[in-house]
Amino acid sequence: MSAGAAIPVVQRGSLALTLRRLGRDPAIIAALIFIVLVVIFALSAPWISALTGHSAIEQYRDTGLSEMGLPVAPNAEFLFGTDHLGRDVLVRLAYGAQVSLTVGVLAAVVAALIGISVGMVAGYFGGWVDTVLSRAMDLVMSVPFLLCALALVSVFGPSLSLSIGVIVFFSWTTMGRVIRGQVMSLRRQEFVEASRSLGAGPLSIMFIDILPNLSVPIIVYTTMMIPGSIVFEATLSFLGMGIVPPAPSWGGMLADAAGNSLYLVASWLVLIPGLALLFTTLAFNILGDGLRDALDPRGRPVRRKPK
């Protein structure tokens, strides 16, 4: 090729540019790999149970407890040790990952859908509709989380569906406020005025013209709502208001370790589920931050090269 020959220009789509920006950050790659491993670990829970020959709820008091009735430390039979009832911590951790990921993703998606719907209606119509819906969001945000959870559990009893409902009730307002502000800005744009002048109705404008322009905040905030939902579920299970024992959950495993100060003689009962919860929420937060920077590069700080 001659020196004066033109270098071909490669046109990349938005998806290719986003993936390229994500691939430049090692922290995002590490977070994504960790999330994939956690998902594989959760899906492999039945296989792990069959491989070890241990159930998540079965008590192995002969081999899983010492002569003094204390949990057995990690060994060849129990790779992550046992809990106070002689149950395999590894198997319970895998099934607990299923619960945490299911609750986290499902609650985040449902809360996002509610927040998007309420935020779009409030932001587009404005006036008294915006006032009523905004005050409703303020009311939800002012309700004490634990007090409401205790009241619901005392009436209906702890369950997975109740945990998801409580998490959704306290999570959708974040998305609602963000979408409301975005819609209030977009409804004044020229393309919306053009659609309105052509006879498009409110529903058509909101879902055909405005909603596609909200993809970036929707993806980013939904991703960042997942770790919050996981922590919510762990908090409810830790307080005995989440998953019904003996079904395993990370919060329930921490609660079992805290009972009778068992963690003083069996530190792995706190370290293993605690670190799993910590790194999972951290990975989702890092991924959410990375998606925000990759999908909206204008919000990133400009790094000037030294002269």
Sine and cosine of phi, psi and omega as CSV:
sin_phi,cos_phi,sin_psi,cos_psi,sin_omega,cos_omega
0.00,0.00,0.72,-0.69,0.00,-1.00
-0.96,0.29,0.34,-0.94,-0.05,-1.00
-0.91,0.41,-0.48,0.87,-0.05,-1.00
-1.00,0.00,-0.01,1.00,-0.02,-1.00
-0.91,0.40,0.59,-0.81,-0.02,-1.00
-0.98,0.22,0.65,-0.76,0.05,-1.00
-0.99,0.14,0.81,-0.59,-0.03,-1.00
-0.89,0.45,0.65,-0.76,0.00,-1.00
-1.00,-0.05,0.82,-0.58,0.01,-1.00
-0.99,-0.13,0.87,-0.50,0.00,-1.00
-1.00,0.00,0.83,-0.55,-0.03,-1.00
-0.94,-0.35,0.60,-0.80,0.06,-1.00
-0.98,0.18,0.07,-1.00,-0.02,-1.00
-0.90,0.43,-0.60,0.80,0.02,-1.00
-0.92,0.40,-0.68,0.73,0.01,-1.00
-0.91,0.42,-0.63,0.77,0.03,-1.00
-0.92,0.40,-0.63,0.78,0.02,-1.00
-0.90,0.43,-0.71,0.70,0.02,-1.00
-0.90,0.43,-0.57,0.82,0.01,-1.00
-0.92,0.40,-0.66,0.75,0.03,-1.00
-0.92,0.38,-0.64,0.77,0.02,-1.00
-0.90,0.44,-0.61,0.79,-0.05,-1.00
-0.94,0.33,-0.22,0.97,-0.01,-1.00
-0.99,0.16,-0.26,0.97,-0.07,-1.00
-0.97,-0.26,0.92,-0.39,0.00,-1.00
-0.89,0.46,-0.52,0.85,-0.01,-1.00
-0.90,0.43,-0.64,0.77,0.02,-1.00
-0.92,0.39,-0.65,0.76,0.03,-1.00
-0.89,0.46,-0.69,0.73,0.02,-1.00
-0.90,0.44,-0.66,0.75,0.01,-1.00
-0.90,0.43,-0.67,0.74,0.00,-1.00
-0.91,0.41,-0.66,0.76,0.04,-1.00
-0.89,0.45,-0.67,0.75,0.00,-1.00
-0.90,0.43,-0.65,0.76,0.02,-1.00
-0.89,0.45,-0.67,0.74,0.04,-1.00
-0.88,0.47,-0.66,0.75,0.02,-1.00
-0.91,0.42,-0.63,0.78,0.03,-1.00
-0.90,0.43,-0.66,0.75,0.03,-1.00
-0.89,0.45,-0.69,0.72,0.04,-1.00
-0.89,0.45,-0.66,0.75,0.03,-1.00
-0.88,0.48,-0.66,0.75,0.00,-1.00
-0.93,0.36,-0.68,0.73,0.00,-1.00
-0.93,0.37,-0.41,0.91,-0.02,-1.00
-1.00,0.02,0.16,0.99,-0.04,-1.00
-0.84,0.54,-0.72,0.69,0.06,-1.00
-0.88,0.47,-0.61,0.79,0.02,-1.00
-0.92,0.39,-0.65,0.76,0.05,-1.00
-0.90,0.45,-0.66,0.75,0.03,-1.00
-0.89,0.45,-0.66,0.75,0.01,-1.00
-0.94,0.34,-0.59,0.81,-0.03,-1.00
-0.93,0.37,-0.67,0.74,0.00,-1.00
-0.99,0.15,-0.34,0.94,-0.07,-1.00
0.97,0.26,0.30,0.96,-0.04,-1.00
-0.89,-0.46,0.61,-0.79,0.08,-1.00
-1.00,-0.04,0.33,-0.95,-0.01,-1.00
-0.97,0.26,-0.37,0.93,-0.06,-1.00
-0.89,-0.46,-0.15,0.99,-0.02,-1.00
-0.97,0.24,0.64,-0.77,-0.04,-1.00
-0.98,-0.18,0.83,-0.56,0.01,-1.00
-0.96,-0.28,0.98,0.22,-0.11,-0.99
-0.95,0.30,-0.41,0.91,-0.01,-1.00
-0.97,0.24,-0.68,0.73,-0.04,-1.00
-0.95,-0.30,-0.32,0.95,-0.07,-1.00
-1.00,-0.10,-0.04,1.00,0.04,-1.00
-0.76,-0.64,0.56,-0.83,0.04,-1.00
-0.97,0.24,0.04,-1.00,0.01,-1.00
-0.89,0.45,-0.43,0.90,0.02,-1.00
-1.00,0.00,0.06,1.00,0.02,-1.00
0.99,0.15,0.31,0.95,0.00,-1.00
-0.99,-0.10,0.39,-0.92,0.02,-1.00
-0.88,0.47,0.49,-0.87,0.00,-1.00
-1.00,0.01,0.70,-0.72,0.02,-1.00
-0.94,0.35,0.28,-0.96,0.03,-1.00
-0.80,0.60,0.75,-0.66,-0.02,-1.00
-0.53,-0.85,-0.19,-0.98,-0.06,-1.00
-0.91,0.41,-0.58,0.81,-0.02,-1.00
-0.99,0.16,-0.68,0.73,0.01,-1.00
-0.90,-0.43,0.99,-0.13,-0.14,-0.99
-0.89,0.46,-0.56,0.83,0.02,-1.00
-0.94,-0.33,0.28,0.96,0.01,-1.00
0.98,0.19,-0.16,-0.99,0.01,-1.00
-0.81,-0.58,0.21,-0.98,0.04,-1.00
-0.99,-0.16,-0.23,-0.97,-0.11,-0.99
-0.93,0.36,-0.24,0.97,0.02,-1.00
-0.96,-0.29,0.11,0.99,0.01,-1.00
0.99,0.15,0.37,0.93,0.02,-1.00
-1.00,-0.02,0.52,-0.86,-0.07,-1.00
-0.95,0.31,0.87,-0.50,-0.03,-1.00
-0.94,0.35,-0.59,0.81,0.00,-1.00
-0.88,0.48,-0.74,0.67,-0.01,-1.00
-0.91,0.41,-0.67,0.75,0.02,-1.00
-0.92,0.40,-0.56,0.83,0.03,-1.00
-0.91,0.41,-0.63,0.77,0.00,-1.00
-0.92,0.39,-0.71,0.71,0.04,-1.00
-0.94,0.34,-0.51,0.86,0.10,-1.00
-0.91,0.40,-0.54,0.84,0.07,-1.00
-0.90,0.44,-0.60,0.80,0.07,-1.00
-0.86,0.50,-0.71,0.70,-0.01,-1.00
-0.90,0.44,-0.73,0.68,-0.05,-1.00
-0.89,0.45,-0.72,0.70,-0.01,-1.00
-0.93,0.37,-0.63,0.77,0.02,-1.00
-0.89,0.46,-0.75,0.66,0.00,-1.00
-0.91,0.42,-0.69,0.72,-0.04,-1.00
-0.88,0.48,-0.77,0.64,-0.05,-1.00
-0.95,0.33,-0.72,0.70,-0.06,-1.00
-0.91,0.42,-0.72,0.69,0.01,-1.00
-0.90,0.43,-0.63,0.77,0.01,-1.00
-0.91,0.42,-0.65,0.76,-0.02,-1.00
-0.93,0.38,-0.71,0.70,0.00,-1.00
-0.90,0.43,-0.69,0.72,0.03,-1.00
-0.89,0.45,-0.61,0.79,0.03,-1.00
-0.91,0.42,-0.66,0.75,0.02,-1.00
-0.89,0.46,-0.68,0.73,0.03,-1.00
-0.91,0.41,-0.72,0.70,0.00,-1.00
-0.89,0.46,-0.63,0.77,0.03,-1.00
-0.90,0.44,-0.71,0.71,-0.02,-1.00
-0.89,0.45,-0.76,0.65,-0.02,-1.00
-0.91,0.40,-0.68,0.73,-0.02,-1.00
-0.90,0.43,-0.63,0.78,0.01,-1.00
-0.92,0.39,-0.68,0.73,0.01,-1.00
-0.90,0.43,-0.72,0.70,-0.01,-1.00
-0.90,0.43,-0.68,0.74,-0.05,-1.00
-0.96,0.28,-0.54,0.84,-0.06,-1.00
-0.98,0.18,-0.73,0.68,-0.09,-1.00
-0.99,0.15,-0.57,0.82,0.01,-1.00
0.89,0.46,-0.36,-0.93,0.06,-1.00
0.87,0.49,-0.64,-0.77,-0.05,-1.00
-0.93,0.36,-0.46,0.89,0.05,-1.00
-0.90,0.43,-0.71,0.70,0.04,-1.00
-0.89,0.45,-0.65,0.76,0.00,-1.00
-0.89,0.46,-0.72,0.70,-0.02,-1.00
-0.91,0.42,-0.74,0.68,-0.04,-1.00
-0.93,0.36,-0.59,0.81,0.04,-1.00
-0.92,0.40,-0.65,0.76,0.05,-1.00
-0.92,0.39,-0.54,0.84,0.06,-1.00
-0.91,0.42,-0.64,0.77,0.05,-1.00
-0.91,0.41,-0.64,0.77,0.06,-1.00
-0.89,0.45,-0.62,0.78,0.00,-1.00
-0.90,0.43,-0.69,0.72,0.01,-1.00
-0.89,0.45,-0.65,0.76,-0.02,-1.00
-0.94,0.35,-0.34,0.94,0.00,-1.00
-1.00,-0.02,-0.16,0.99,-0.01,-1.00
-0.97,0.25,0.77,-0.64,0.04,-1.00
-0.90,0.43,0.78,-0.62,-0.08,-1.00
-0.89,0.45,-0.81,0.59,-0.08,-1.00
-0.92,0.39,-0.61,0.79,0.00,-1.00
-0.90,0.44,-0.68,0.73,0.03,-1.00
-0.91,0.41,-0.67,0.74,0.01,-1.00
-0.89,0.45,-0.68,0.74,0.03,-1.00
-0.89,0.46,-0.65,0.76,-0.01,-1.00
-0.91,0.42,-0.68,0.73,-0.01,-1.00
-0.93,0.37,-0.66,0.75,0.00,-1.00
-0.92,0.40,-0.62,0.79,0.01,-1.00
-0.91,0.42,-0.45,0.89,-0.01,-1.00
-1.00,0.01,-0.75,0.66,-0.12,-0.99
-0.98,-0.21,-0.29,0.96,-0.06,-1.00
1.00,0.08,0.44,-0.90,-0.03,-1.00
-0.93,0.36,0.63,-0.78,0.04,-1.00
-0.27,-0.96,0.27,-0.96,0.01,-1.00
-0.92,0.39,-0.68,0.73,-0.01,-1.00
-0.90,0.43,-0.61,0.80,0.04,-1.00
-0.92,0.40,-0.64,0.77,0.04,-1.00
-0.87,0.49,-0.71,0.70,0.02,-1.00
-0.89,0.46,-0.67,0.74,0.00,-1.00
-0.89,0.46,-0.68,0.73,0.02,-1.00
-0.90,0.43,-0.68,0.73,-0.01,-1.00
-0.90,0.44,-0.68,0.73,0.02,-1.00
-0.89,0.46,-0.67,0.74,-0.04,-1.00
-0.87,0.49,-0.59,0.81,-0.05,-1.00
-0.99,-0.11,0.02,1.00,-0.10,-1.00
-0.93,-0.38,-0.41,0.91,-0.16,-0.99
-0.95,0.31,-0.35,0.94,-0.08,-1.00
-0.91,0.41,-0.53,0.85,0.02,-1.00
-0.88,0.48,-0.76,0.65,0.05,-1.00
-0.90,0.43,-0.62,0.78,-0.02,-1.00
-0.88,0.48,-0.68,0.73,0.00,-1.00
-0.92,0.40,-0.67,0.75,-0.01,-1.00
-0.90,0.43,-0.74,0.67,-0.02,-1.00
-0.91,0.41,-0.62,0.79,0.03,-1.00
-0.85,0.52,-0.74,0.67,0.00,-1.00
-0.90,0.44,-0.63,0.78,0.01,-1.00
-0.92,0.39,-0.67,0.74,-0.02,-1.00
-0.92,0.39,-0.62,0.78,0.03,-1.00
-0.87,0.49,-0.53,0.85,0.05,-1.00
-0.98,0.19,-0.63,0.78,-0.07,-1.00
-0.97,0.25,-0.47,0.88,-0.07,-1.00
-0.92,0.39,-0.26,0.97,0.02,-1.00
-0.99,-0.10,0.01,1.00,-0.03,-1.00
-0.96,0.26,0.32,-0.95,-0.07,-1.00
-0.90,0.43,-0.62,0.78,-0.05,-1.00
-0.92,0.40,-0.49,0.87,0.07,-1.00
-0.95,0.30,-0.67,0.74,0.05,-1.00
-0.89,0.46,-0.59,0.81,0.03,-1.00
-0.92,0.40,-0.69,0.73,0.03,-1.00
-0.90,0.44,-0.63,0.77,0.02,-1.00
-0.91,0.40,-0.61,0.79,0.01,-1.00
-0.93,0.36,-0.42,0.91,0.04,-1.00
-1.00,0.09,0.04,1.00,0.08,-1.00
0.99,-0.11,0.21,0.98,0.02,-1.00
-0.94,0.34,0.63,-0.77,0.00,-1.00
-0.99,0.11,0.11,-0.99,-0.01,-1.00
-0.86,0.50,-0.69,0.72,-0.02,-1.00
-0.90,0.43,-0.66,0.75,0.01,-1.00
-0.90,0.44,-0.67,0.74,0.00,-1.00
-0.92,0.40,-0.68,0.74,-0.06,-1.00
-0.92,0.39,-0.69,0.73,-0.13,-0.99
-1.00,-0.06,-0.39,0.92,-0.03,-1.00
-0.98,-0.18,-0.63,0.78,-0.08,-1.00
-0.99,-0.12,-0.70,0.71,-0.13,-0.99
-1.00,0.03,-0.71,0.70,-0.10,-0.99
-0.83,0.55,-0.68,0.73,0.04,-1.00
-0.86,0.51,-0.46,0.89,0.01,-1.00
-0.99,0.15,-0.03,1.00,0.03,-1.00
-0.97,-0.24,0.18,0.98,-0.09,-1.00
-0.89,0.46,-0.61,0.79,-0.04,-1.00
-0.90,0.43,-0.82,0.57,0.02,-1.00
-0.90,0.44,-0.53,0.85,0.01,-1.00
-0.91,0.42,-0.74,0.67,-0.01,-1.00
-0.90,0.44,-0.71,0.71,-0.08,-1.00
-0.91,0.40,-0.77,0.63,-0.09,-1.00
-0.96,0.29,-0.50,0.87,0.10,-1.00
-0.91,0.41,-0.67,0.74,0.04,-1.00
-0.89,0.46,-0.64,0.77,-0.03,-1.00
-0.98,0.19,-0.23,0.97,0.08,-1.00
-0.99,0.16,-0.36,0.93,-0.03,-1.00
-0.89,0.46,-0.77,0.64,0.02,-1.00
-0.89,0.45,-0.56,0.83,0.07,-1.00
-0.89,0.45,-0.63,0.78,0.04,-1.00
-0.92,0.39,-0.61,0.79,0.04,-1.00
-0.90,0.44,-0.68,0.74,0.03,-1.00
-0.92,0.39,-0.63,0.78,0.06,-1.00
-0.85,0.53,-0.73,0.68,-0.01,-1.00
-0.90,0.44,-0.67,0.75,0.02,-1.00
-0.90,0.44,-0.61,0.79,0.03,-1.00
-0.91,0.42,-0.70,0.71,0.01,-1.00
-0.90,0.44,-0.68,0.74,0.01,-1.00
-0.92,0.39,-0.60,0.80,0.03,-1.00
-0.89,0.46,-0.58,0.82,-0.01,-1.00
-1.00,0.02,0.07,1.00,0.02,-1.00
0.98,0.18,0.31,0.95,-0.03,-1.00
-0.92,-0.40,0.20,0.98,-0.05,-1.00
-0.94,-0.34,-0.86,-0.50,-0.04,-1.00
-0.92,0.39,0.68,-0.73,-0.04,-1.00
-0.97,0.23,0.83,-0.56,0.09,-1.00
-0.87,0.48,0.49,-0.87,0.17,0.99
-1.00,-0.01,0.23,0.97,0.05,-1.00
-0.86,0.50,0.73,-0.68,-0.09,-1.00
-0.98,0.17,0.58,-0.82,0.17,-0.99
-0.47,-0.89,0.43,-0.90,-0.05,-1.00
-0.89,0.45,-0.65,0.76,0.04,-1.00
-0.92,0.40,-0.62,0.78,0.05,-1.00
-0.92,0.40,-0.59,0.81,0.05,-1.00
-0.91,0.41,-0.62,0.78,0.06,-1.00
-0.92,0.39,-0.60,0.80,0.03,-1.00
-0.91,0.41,-0.64,0.76,0.05,-1.00
-0.89,0.46,-0.61,0.79,0.01,-1.00
-0.94,0.35,-0.55,0.84,-0.01,-1.00
-0.97,0.25,-0.40,0.92,0.00,-1.00
-0.91,0.41,0.76,-0.65,0.01,-1.00
0.86,0.51,0.41,0.91,0.01,-1.00
0.81,0.59,0.65,0.76,-0.05,-1.00
-0.92,0.40,-0.42,0.91,-0.02,-1.00
-0.90,0.43,-0.29,0.96,0.00,-1.00
-0.94,0.34,-0.47,0.88,0.01,-1.00
-0.94,-0.35,-0.17,0.99,0.00,-1.00
-0.65,-0.76,0.97,0.23,-0.11,-0.99
-0.91,0.42,-0.44,0.90,-0.03,-1.00
-0.91,0.42,-0.37,0.93,0.01,-1.00
-0.93,0.37,-0.40,0.92,0.07,-1.00
-0.99,-0.13,-0.67,0.74,-0.09,-1.00
-0.91,0.42,-0.69,0.72,-0.12,-0.99
-0.93,0.38,-0.84,0.54,0.04,-1.00
-0.93,0.36,-0.52,0.86,0.02,-1.00
-0.91,0.42,-0.71,0.70,0.03,-1.00
-0.92,0.39,-0.60,0.80,0.05,-1.00
-0.88,0.47,-0.69,0.73,0.03,-1.00
-0.92,0.40,-0.67,0.74,-0.02,-1.00
-0.89,0.45,-0.79,0.61,-0.08,-1.00
-0.94,0.33,-0.51,0.86,0.04,-1.00
-0.92,0.38,-0.73,0.68,0.03,-1.00
-0.92,0.40,-0.61,0.79,0.03,-1.00
-0.90,0.44,-0.66,0.75,-0.01,-1.00
-0.90,0.44,-0.67,0.74,0.02,-1.00
-0.92,0.39,-0.61,0.79,0.04,-1.00
-0.91,0.42,-0.68,0.74,0.04,-1.00
-0.90,0.44,-0.66,0.75,0.03,-1.00
-0.90,0.44,-0.66,0.76,0.03,-1.00
-0.89,0.46,-0.69,0.73,0.06,-1.00
-0.89,0.46,-0.65,0.76,0.02,-1.00
-0.91,0.42,-0.64,0.77,0.05,-1.00
-0.90,0.43,-0.61,0.79,0.03,-1.00
-0.89,0.46,-0.69,0.72,0.01,-1.00
-0.94,0.34,-0.59,0.81,-0.05,-1.00
-0.97,0.24,-0.63,0.78,-0.04,-1.00
-0.99,0.17,-0.43,0.90,0.01,-1.00
-0.75,-0.66,0.97,0.25,-0.07,-1.00
-0.90,0.43,-0.28,0.96,0.01,-1.00
-0.92,0.40,-0.41,0.91,-0.02,-1.00
-1.00,0.09,-0.07,1.00,0.00,-1.00
-0.99,0.14,0.54,-0.84,0.07,-1.00
-0.93,0.38,0.59,-0.80,-0.01,-1.00
-0.99,0.12,0.82,-0.57,0.01,-1.00
-0.99,-0.17,0.90,-0.43,-0.01,-1.00
-1.00,0.03,0.71,-0.70,0.02,-1.00
-0.97,0.22,0.69,-0.73,0.01,-1.00
-0.91,0.42,0.59,-0.81,0.01,-1.00
-0.98,0.22,0.00,0.00,0.00,0.00
